[in-house]
Amino acid sequence: MTQRRITTVTSLGVAQTLAWASSYYLPAILAPTMARDLGVSTSTVFAGFSVALVVSAILGPAAGKAIDRYGGRPVLAANSLVFATGLIALALAQRPLGLFAGWILLGMAMSAGLYEAAFAALVYLYGRDARSAITGITLIAGFASTVGWPLTTWLELQWGWRGACLAWAALHLLVALPLNWHLPNKPHAPAAAADLPAMHKPGKIVTAPAAVSQDATRTAVLLAIAFAVTWFISTAMAAHLPRLLQAHGVPLATALVFAGLVGPAQVAGRLLEYGLLRNIHPLVSARLAGIMHTLGAAAFLVFGVPAGAVFTLLHGAGNGVLTIAKGTLPLALFGTRDYGMRQSLLMVPARFAQASAPYLFGVAIDRFGVGALWFSATLGLLGFAALMLLRTPAAPKHQLHA
């Protein structure tokens, strides 16, 4: 990477870490005290979080379209203000209505402020050369929970949950906003300029690759299935992994250690993608990652406690690579034209799956104990099958007409 690209990736990675830590990973720490203070159940707080995910799913395509048209800098910078507003609204909530209003605002921010938006911003800048940059920001933001959970805990201990929300709002205004505002907003790589949609090339018409026009609907449906399955499993494990491990006889202390392996395994998987797998088609690496949860789950179900670490490591590594795949696969299979809107549309089912995962998988554990893992393992097979049914297109050839 050039120095300029490294600066861009680092800035986006830090801003993404703040965005994830102050939204997606926030309720895991603050939900119990928020619920007690507002006189509602913890599940009500998580219901607000689910509403935020639904809002982000609905508004995501519009955010992607805006980045396709105007670039990432204005959208991401403005969205830092939306994040701050949502967190302030959450801090000021006195009743359930205020709680849900805060989460709705945070859902608006999440629609244009998490990985999908960052990936679209990078594709706008670097075109088909964005793969390494996409991997780079996921390597940095992969530590969002590692940084966010302890920091949120400390902020809550110092100033309560309202003070913690206000502190995260201040970080968006003082750190994320300047980082996003100083991103480049003009494609500065030859590959990116060659791949820009027609709207960015006056007097030029860029035709879509033949493989895209022939199989677009089939490819989109299979990708949407794979992403929805992946994010259902990922969110379900994030919410219930220690409890799931305990249901199969793993002691609490050991379950927490095993669950703690997921984060490092995710980063290891992304490093593998950045190094060994960077020269192969992203569909191949996605297929390898897509089967890992199922293999780990099967090992844990068959061999019990001794295979608990194997399960969490395989799940984490697979999830780490698949996070990158949701950015690189649409780029490889469809090209750069209208990337932001298309990628956001592909993620709509995944957002709804995320919203339902904590509740549905929790019910499954209540009813079936560790047997709920058969459910996620089967879903993993479904996602793997969808990836296997995708066809690797020939290298696209763009035709330019003056």
Residue pairs with C-beta under 8 A, 6 or more apart in sequence:
1 9
1 132
1 133
1 136
4 184
4 188
5 126
5 133
8 122
8 125
8 133
8 183
8 184
9 122
9 133
9 136
9 137
9 140
10 136
10 140
11 179
11 180
11 182
11 183
12 72
12 76
12 118
12 121
12 122
12 137
12 179
12 180
12 183
13 136
13 137
13 139
13 140
13 141
14 140
14 175
14 176
14 179
15 76
15 80
15 118
15 175
15 176
15 179
15 180
16 114
16 115
16 118
16 137
16 140
16 141
16 144
17 140
17 141
17 143
17 144
17 147
17 148
18 168
18 171
18 172
18 175
18 176
19 83
19 109
19 110
19 113
19 114
19 141
19 172
19 176
20 114
20 141
20 144
20 145
20 148
21 144
21 145
21 147
21 148
21 149
21 151
21 152
21 168
22 83
22 87
22 148
22 168
22 169
22 171
22 172
23 52
23 83
23 86
23 106
23 109
23 110
23 113
23 114
24 110
24 114
24 144
25 144
25 145
25 148
25 149
25 152
26 148
26 152
26 165
26 168
27 34
27 45
27 46
27 49
28 149
28 238
28 239
29 149
29 152
29 153
29 156
30 45
30 152
30 156
30 161
30 164
30 165
31 42
31 45
31 46
31 49
32 42
33 156
33 160
33 161
34 45
34 99
34 161
35 41
35 42
35 44
35 45
37 161
38 45
38 93
38 94
38 95
38 96
38 99
40 96
40 99
44 96
44 99
45 99
46 358
46 359
48 99
48 100
48 102
48 103
49 103
50 355
50 356
50 358
50 359
51 100
51 103
51 104
51 107
51 355
52 103
52 104
52 106
52 107
52 110
53 107
53 110
53 351
53 352
53 354
53 355
54 107
54 351
54 352
54 355
55 104
55 107
55 108
55 110
55 111
56 107
56 108
56 110
56 111
56 114
56 351
57 111
57 347
57 348
57 350
57 351
57 352
57 355
58 111
58 348
59 107
59 108
59 111
59 112
60 111
60 112
60 116
60 344
60 345
60 347
60 348
60 351
61 341
61 344
61 345
61 348
62 111
62 344
63 75
63 79
63 111
63 112
63 116
63 117
63 340
63 344
64 116
64 117
64 120
64 339
64 340
64 341
64 342
64 343
64 344
64 345
65 338
65 340
65 341
65 344
66 75
66 112
66 340
67 75
67 112
67 117
67 120
67 121
67 124
67 340
68 120
68 124
68 197
68 199
68 338
68 339
68 340
68 341
69 199
70 185
71 121
71 124
71 125
71 185
71 186
72 117
72 118
72 120
72 121
72 122
72 124
72 125
72 180
72 183
72 185
73 121
73 180
73 181
73 182
73 183
73 184
73 185
74 185
75 112
75 117
75 121
76 112
76 113
76 117
76 118
76 121
76 180
76 183
77 177
77 180
77 181
77 183
79 109
79 112
79 113
79 117
79 180
80 113
80 172
80 173
80 176
80 177
80 180
81 172
81 173
81 177
82 105
82 108
82 109
82 112
82 113
83 106
83 109
83 113
83 169
83 172
83 176
84 169
84 170
84 172
84 173
84 177
85 105
85 109
85 169
86 102
86 103
86 104
86 105
86 106
86 107
86 108
86 109
87 102
87 106
87 165
87 166
87 168
87 169
87 172
88 165
88 166
88 169
89 98
89 101
89 102
89 105
90 99
90 102
90 103
90 105
90 106
90 165
91 102
91 161
91 162
91 163
91 165
91 166
91 169
92 98
92 102
92 162
93 99
93 101
93 102
111 117
115 137
115 138
115 141
115 323
115 326
115 327
116 326
116 327
116 340
116 343
116 344
116 347
117 340
118 137
119 130
119 134
119 326
119 327
119 343
120 339
120 340
120 343
120 344
121 183
122 130
122 133
122 134
122 137
122 327
123 130
123 192
123 327
123 331
123 336
123 339
123 340
124 187
124 192
124 339
124 340
125 133
125 184
125 187
125 188
125 189
125 192
126 133
126 187
126 189
126 191
126 192
127 187
127 189
127 191
127 192
127 193
127 194
127 195
127 196
127 336
128 191
128 192
128 195
128 331
128 335
128 336
129 189
129 191
129 192
130 192
130 327
130 328
130 331
131 278
131 282
131 328
131 331
132 274
132 278
134 324
134 327
134 328
135 270
135 273
135 274
135 278
135 324
135 328
136 274
138 270
138 320
138 323
138 324
138 327
139 267
139 270
139 271
139 274
142 263
142 266
142 267
142 270
142 320
142 323
143 263
143 267
145 263
146 263
152 164
152 168
155 163
155 164
155 167
155 168
156 163
156 164
159 166
159 167
187 193
187 196
187 200
192 336
194 398
195 206
195 335
195 336
195 337
195 398
196 206
196 336
197 206
197 336
197 337
197 338
198 204
198 205
198 206
198 337
203 402
204 400
204 401
204 402
205 400
205 401
206 337
206 398
206 399
206 400
207 398
207 399
207 401
208 334
208 335
208 337
209 335
209 393
209 396
209 397
209 398
210 396
211 333
211 391
211 393
211 394
211 396
212 219
212 333
212 334
212 335
212 393
212 396
215 391
215 393
216 334
219 333
219 334
219 390
219 391
220 342
220 345
220 346
222 386
222 387
222 389
222 390
223 329
223 330
223 333
223 346
223 386
223 390
224 346
224 348
224 349
224 350
225 349
225 382
225 383
225 386
226 286
226 290
226 383
226 386
226 387
227 326
227 346
227 347
227 349
227 350
228 349
228 350
228 352
228 353
229 353
229 379
229 380
229 382
229 383
229 386
230 290
230 319
230 322
230 326
230 350
230 383
231 350
231 351
231 353
231 354
231 357
232 350
232 353
232 354
232 356
232 357
232 376
232 379
233 293
233 315
233 319
233 357
233 376
233 379
233 380
233 383
234 319
234 322
234 354
235 353
235 354
235 357
235 358
236 357
236 358
236 360
236 361
236 376
237 244
237 262
237 315
237 319
237 376
239 357
239 358
239 361
239 362
240 358
240 361
240 362
240 365
241 255
241 259
241 262
241 312
242 252
242 255
242 256
242 259
243 255
243 365
244 365
244 370
244 372
244 373
245 254
245 255
245 258
245 259
245 308
245 312
246 252
246 255
247 365
247 369
247 370
247 372
248 300
248 301
248 304
248 305
248 308
248 369
248 370
248 373
249 304
249 305
250 258
250 305
250 308
254 305
254 308
255 308
258 308
258 309
258 311
258 312
259 312
261 309
261 312
261 313
261 316
262 312
262 315
262 316
262 319
263 316
264 316
265 312
265 313
265 314
265 315
265 316
265 317
265 320
266 316
266 317
266 319
266 320
266 323
267 320
268 316
268 317
268 320
269 289
269 316
269 317
269 318
269 319
269 320
269 321
270 320
270 321
270 323
270 324
272 317
272 321
273 285
273 320
273 321
273 324
277 284
277 285
277 288
277 321
281 332
281 392
282 324
282 325
282 328
282 329
282 331
282 332
283 329
283 332
283 333
283 387
283 390
283 392
284 392
285 321
285 325
286 321
286 322
286 325
286 329
286 387
287 384
287 387
287 388
288 321
289 317
289 318
289 319
289 320
289 321
289 322
289 325
290 318
290 322
290 380
290 383
290 384
290 387
291 318
291 380
291 381
291 384
292 314
292 315
292 317
292 318
293 314
293 315
293 318
293 319
293 376
293 377
293 380
294 377
294 378
294 380
294 381
294 384
295 314
296 307
296 310
296 311
296 312
296 313
296 314
296 315
296 318
297 311
297 315
297 373
297 374
297 376
297 377
297 380
298 377
299 307
299 310
299 311
299 314
300 307
300 308
300 310
300 311
300 373
301 370
301 373
301 374
301 377
326 343
326 346
326 347
326 350
327 343
330 339
330 342
330 343
330 346
331 339
332 393
333 390
333 393
334 342
335 396
335 398
361 372
361 375
361 376
364 372
364 375
365 372
368 374
368 375
